[in-house]
Amino acid sequence: MTAAENVCYTLINVPMDSEPPSEISLKNDLGNCDMSAFLTSFPPLEKGDVKLKTEALKKVIIMILNGEKLPGLLMTIIRFVLPLQDHTIKKLLLVFWEIVPKTTPDGRLLQEMILVCDAYRKDLQHPNEFIRGSTLRFLCKLKEAELLEPLMPAIRACLEHRHSYVRRNAVLAIYAIYRNFEHLIPDAPELIHDFLVNEKDASCKRNAFMMLIHADQDRALDYLSTCIDQVQTFGDILQLVIVELIYKVCHANPSERARFIRCIYNLLQSSSPAVKYEAAGTLVTLSSAPTAIKAAAQCYIDLIIKESDNNVKLIVLDRLIELKEHPSHERVLQDLVMDILRVLSTPDLEVRKKTLQLALDLVSSRNVEELVIVLKKEVIKTNNVTEHEDTDKYRQLLVRTLHSCSVRFPDMAANVIPVLMEFLSDNNEAAAADVLEFVREAIQRFENLRPLIVEKMLEVFHAIKSVKIYRGALWILGEYCSTKEDIQSVMTEVRRSLGEIPIVESEIKKEAGELKPEEEVSVGPAQKLVTEMGTYATQSALSSSRPAKKEEDRPPLRGFLLDGDFFVAASLATTLTKIALRYVSLVQEKKKQNSFNAEAMLLMATILHLGKSSLPKKPITDDDVDRISLCLKVLSECSPLMNDIFNKECRQSLSHMLSAKLEEEKLSQKKESEKRNVTVQPDDPISFMQLTAKNEMSSKEDQFQLSLLAAMGNTQRKEAADPLASKLNKVVTQLTGFSDPVYAEAYVHVNQYDIVLDVLVVNQTSDTLQNCTLELATLGDLKLVEKPSPLTLAPHDFANIKANVKVASTENGIIFGNVVYDVSGAASDRNCVVLSDIHIDIMDYIQPASCTDAEFRQMWAEFEWENKVTVNTNIIDLNEYLQHILKSTNMKCLTPEKALSGYCGFMAANLYARSIFGEDALANVSIEKPIHLGPEAPVTGHIRIRAKSQGMALSLGDKINLSQKKTSL
């Protein structure tokens, strides 16, 4: 139903805390008086003041909505309430006349309605514009032609009323009457067209134009043709309707595009963001010319920059991304990359993330230099801004984007590396780790940049604060320092970072020499204090200031070792061994060779001595001792085999890893491009617009309807064209038994953020059931939006009740409840039928997603809820079991396919998914094939699930447990 067809509606609010009015409650209110007397007189309606009559009328309306007939009240209301001039009473009467039965059982109009018709003819001529307008709105909902016919002259006259509220409602009333009873006003399109030409008010023009679109499109087009140059001056509500008309006309008749496309171009300059958005979307669907795409994209970018709401920004960004998916539009958008990067001024991280990804997808050799300049400026900005909580994450995104640019366009690496290497000393370890990963890849791939990278690395080496980054920097220096000068520089930096050696002796001396008189000069001034006894006491600042000074002066590597982190010592030993072996091959003098080797071995020996002493916070591990000892032995022997292993094999391993990574990226890009490329087979049928059937054409258009469905969250599932067929495809949940007095069953419609229960309730008894109410409650993170209204069921009657449930997070939920009702005429208490539980599946909210290995490990360490599921299945193949789990849980496998290929009897894989609420779910599958039990033995092992919330971890575990076994078809 379009906006024009559903012109107005009424919402009745029933207070939740009060019982709905019924015969019994009204009897009690009136002192158990005879109900028939009450129905004929209803004293408050006759004798009460306006306030009492208002309350009584409200009760009557609610009773009729609950199924009561109340035929005797009609004349009472006509006599005592209808003549009143109170605005509240008049508004309530409009609702009453809308819902009250107006015909006899044989379908004839009640005689009393003639009096009502006359009253409304007077209201249509009332001097108050509110009464006139609200009466016209009420007439939109009348379905009795006999009532409307006498009112037609008065309705026509309202088109010329001085107030716009009356005129715009008169247009809606004429449209509703013309749609339902065309014979009552056959000249309506002509009348409204003349009204539209002379009208000045924007809302009136909008309603009139909307009517012409649906009632007589040719007249609407004629009017638009006369004022097409003035469209920019119209109000935004009228402009939106014009965009809709142009869209529909041009899709139905493509030859009209040239006539109206200029109008759409003009509307891109509208002052209303909504009009600009719709005009840009319409322009893209009507024309694929580069100028049109560029104009629409520019409009989208302006909207993103000017709109303050982040949700709007994300929606418009999605439209830009959709544009990019079309191969012919991508080249146009490449010219707008610099404009797209203006969106980075938005502080929201999600908007920035999408913008950077879009810019990276559009980057080409023509614009990469400008892109890199902008990103470098943004990176430098993040170094100066620390107050925003997302600054570190934004810096990471920028580093990764620059990394990708440099890999795709190697010429840019020389400009990027010096800027990024400054961040190796950053306090944020995640951003520094991304920089280090980029530097490692760049130094391996680009040989011409190695001297520059080594030089910059030596500059920032002493300032690195994180031990993890320190280890990576040591490895890079040890692997790629190839000249004698660089090797000497590395040794100098290592000695500088270690401090005075031997470490143990110097530390013991320091401890013993802390109280020497000459060192007390630096101590702060003594402070006199008064004790409890009134005597003076002197406190020295020595004890508090000395350790802090010692911590400040301690070199970084020495600090790591004294904190007990000896893994960095093993990395240092490997680096020293590599550079020493390389130094031996570069320098011919034996004396210099022995001197350098001795220095490297001294450093390793002093670290081993420190590890075995009691000075570090944690002692050295056996693994680290073995590694350092091995390096000492290699340096003492200097065999050619060890030289090859240390100086060649390590680099080859890195080269293989980077090659595999690059190949994987190329494969994913190829798959993505194959998805985007529209492949047409030679024998595919050609579709001619002129020969397309109307029902087929309508299925290809109406983006307005699609956007409405998207707003309602129905984009996930494409329903069948026939609503009955789409219902039949859904599973019916039976809520009560067939022998219960009330039978109930439900369709469960799961949208993105809410669940709609469409419950069919059938009265299987021969009694009238009053106040039949569906009472629901929820378990889990579900919330009932509103309580379903009570209703009255005749014998063997049925009704549909809809209930909305809001979903707040990803976990299994249960909806339970009962149906309660009163039997008409019975003196017993309320009856109750308990309903079966409705289980809501977590899979409706989980979608596959991807993340890097580092992000996976970080989340794995942070998430506190773990659920360990034991594998219990009848599947005998490891790969088949993994695929079955992926299909059952909607998760994505992060482990590369190459790592899973082959057969070795066991398998480990990481899985990841994200809910529509932004919650992450991680899983680690560790399974094996017990070969000793034979080839038909099922897979065994464990699946560990981790999530931030307990509900998600448990729900995902339950889902895996339920679906582990493969069912045979």
C-alpha positions, 0 to 999 in steps of 0.5 A: 500500500502506498502513502497515498492509498493509506491516507490516515489512520487512528491509534487507540491507546488503552491504559495498561494498568486498568482492566478493559471495560466489560459488561460486568465491570460496568454493572458494578460501577452502576450499582448492579443495575439492569444492563438493558436499562443501562444500554438504553439510557447510559445516564452519563451520556444524557445528564452528565457534564462534558467531562463525564460524557467524554469518559463515557464515550471513551468507554463505549469506544473501547467496548465496541473495539472489544466486540460488544455491539451496543445497538441501543446506544446509537440514538442516545449518542445522536440525541445527547452527544452529537449536538455538542460543540466540544472539540474533544467530543467531536474528535471522539465521535469521529472514532465512534462513527468509524468503528460502529456498525452502520448497516443492518444484518441484511446490509442496508444502511441504518435509518439513524445514519441519516441524522449523522450524515446531516450533522457531518454536513454541518461540520463540513461548513463549520467556521472552525478549520480544525473541525472541518479538517478532522471531519474530512480526514474521517470521510477518507475512511468511510466505505458507505457511498449512501453516506458520502453522496449528500456530502459531496457539494460540501466537500468540493466547497472545502477546496476553496477554504481559506485555511490550508489544513482544510484544503489539504484534507479535502484533497485526500478525502476526494482522492479516497472517494474517487478511488472507492466510488468513482461515480460520486465524483467522476471529474476528480482528476480535472478538479484537482488539476485545476486546484493544483495550478492555482494552489500556493501552499506546499502541503496542499500541492503535495497532496494534490500532486500525489493524487494525480500520480495515482489517479491520472498520471498524464495530468500529473505529467502535464502539470510537471511540464508546465512548471519543470523550471520552477521545481527547485523553488518548491517545498521539499515534500513536493519535490520528493513526490516529483522525484517519485513520479519521474522515477516511475514514469521513466521506468515504465516509459524509457523514452521519457528520460530525456524529458525529465533527467534535467529536472533530476539534475536540478533537484541534486541542488535542493536544500533538503538532504532527503530530496538530494538523496532520493534524486541521486538514487533516481539519477543512478537508476535512470542513467549510466552516463559518466556525468550522471554517475559523477553528479550523483556520487558528488551529491552523496559525498556532500551529504556525508560531509554535511550530515551530522548523524553517523547513521545517515553517513553510513547509509549514504556510504553504503550507496557509494559502495554499491556504485563502486560495485558496478564495473563501468561506474568504478572509473568515474569514482576513481576521479573522486577519491580525494573528495571521498577522503574528505569524509575522514574529518568525521570522528566516528571510527566506523565511518572512517573505516568504510571510507578508507576501505572504499578509497583503497578499492578505488585507488589507481596509479593516477591517484595513488600519490595524492591518496598517500599524501593525504593519509600521511597528513592524517597519520601525523595528525593522530600523533598530535591528538590523544584525547579521543579514545578511537585515535589509536584504532584510527592510526592502525587503520591508516597504517594498514591502508598505507601498507596496502597502497605500498604493496600495490604501488611499490613506488610509493613505499619510499615516501611512506616508510620514513613517516611510519617508522616514527611510530615504532616507538609509539605507546600503542603496541597494536599500531607499532606492530602494524608498522613493523609488519609493513616494514618487514614486508617492504624490506624483503620485497624492495631491495632498493629501499633496504639501506633507507629502512635500516638507517631509519630503524637504527634511528628509532631503535633506542626509543622503542618501548614495547618488548614485542616491537623490540624483538621484531626490530632486532630480527630485521636488523640482524637479517638485513644489515649487509655492510660493515658499517651497518653491522657496527652500528647495530652492535653499538645500538645493542651495547647502548641498549644493554648499558654497562656490562657485565650486567650482574656486577654493575647492578650489584655495585649500583645496589651497594653504592646507593648510600655513598655520600657523593650520590646523596647530593642529588637527594631532595631537601630533608623535611621536618615532621612533628610526631604524635608525642610533639617531638620533631622527626626528619624524613629524607627524600632519598628512599622515595626518589632513588628507585624512580631515578634508577628506573628512568635511567635504565636502558630499554633492553636492560629493563626488559631483562631485569623484568624477566623477559628473556625471550628478547634475549634469545632473539638478541642472541640470534641477531648477534650470531647472524651479524657476527657470521656476516661480519666474518665473511665481510672482514678479512682481518682475523684480529677484527673477526675475533674481536667482534665474535668475542664481543657478541659472545660476551654479551650472550654470556653476561645475559646468561649470567644475569638469567641465572642470578637472583636479580631479574623478577623472573628467572630465565627459562630453559628454552631461552638458555638452550637458544643462547647456548646454541648461538654461543656454540655456533659462534665458537665453531663458525661452520659453513652449514650454520652460516647457511642456516642463519643467514639464508634459510631464515630469509627464505622462510619469510619469502615463502610466507609473504609469497603465500600471503600475496597469492591468497590476496590475489585469489580473493581479489580475483574472486571479488572481481569475478563476482562483480563482472557480469558474465553474459552467455552467448545463448542468454535471452535478450530482454526488450523493455517494450516486450516485457510483461507488466508484472515482470517490469514491476518486479525490476523497478520500484526502488522506493518499495525496496528501500521501505523493505530495507528500513523494515529489516526485510532485506535478508529474505526475499519473500515469495511474490504471493503472500499466501505462498510465502506464509506456506513456506514458513514453519507453523508453531503449534501453541496448544493442543487440538482438544483445548477449548482455544486452539492457537498456532503462530507464524514467527517472522524474524526481522533484523532487530525484532520478531513478529508473532502472527498468532491464530486463535480459534474458539473451539467451544459453543460459547462466546469468549470475552476478553480473550487475551494473549499474555506473553513473557520472554526469557533471554534478552528479548523484550515484549514491545506492547501487550496484545489487545483483548478481543471477543470470540463468537462460538467457533470464531477465529482471529489473528493477534500480532505481537512484537518482540524486540531483540537486544542481543545475540543469544537463544531466547524463549517466548512463553505465555498463555491465553486467558478468557471469560466465558459469556454468562458464566459465573466462574473465574477466568479460564487459562490455556497454557501455550507451548514455548517458542524457541528463537534461534541464534542463527537468525542474528549471526553472520560470517565475518573476517578478521586478521590473525592478530585481531583474533588472538587479541579478542581470544585473550580478552574475551572472558566467557569460554564454552568447551564442546566435546565433539560427538558426531557420526561424520568420519571425515575431518574436512566434512565435519568442519564444513558441516560446523561452518554451515550449521553455525554461519561462521567463517573459517579464518585458517587458509585453505592451504593449511587445511589441505592434505591429510595427516589425521588431525586438524585445527582451525579458527572460526569467526562470526559477528552478530548484527548487534556487533558482538564477536564470536570466536571458535577454535576447532581441534579435531582428530581421526582416531586411526587405531579404531579403523577407517569408519571411526567418527571424528573426535576432539573439542571445539572451544567457543569464546565470546564477550557475553555469556549468553552468546557463548552458551547459545553457540555451544548449544547450537553446535551440540544440536547440529553435530551429527549429520542427519541422513536424508 
